[in-house]
Amino acid sequence: MDVIAEKSGVERGQVKPESGFDELEIDSLDQVDIMMSLEDEYGISLGEENAAKLTSVMDVAKLIAEELKKPKA
């Protein structure tokens, strides 16, 4: 949630798991920046097709958890 707050300019206290991107006024450019930062931070690839489906902070958390469970190549 820290990355989402930092990259979107939203106060950390406003970013909750149930927060939607629309509610936080995160546009598609912010979303791309957030995804790239998360990929770097966690050493994973979230993929463009997955990023387009994300609409909330919880969606992002679930996707990261799924990617971290995958065996490393």
Secondary structure, DSSP 4 states (H G I P E B T S, - for coil): -HHHHHHHT--GGG--TT-BTTTTT--HHHHHHHHHHHHHHHT----HHHHTT--BHHHHHHHHHHHHHSPP-
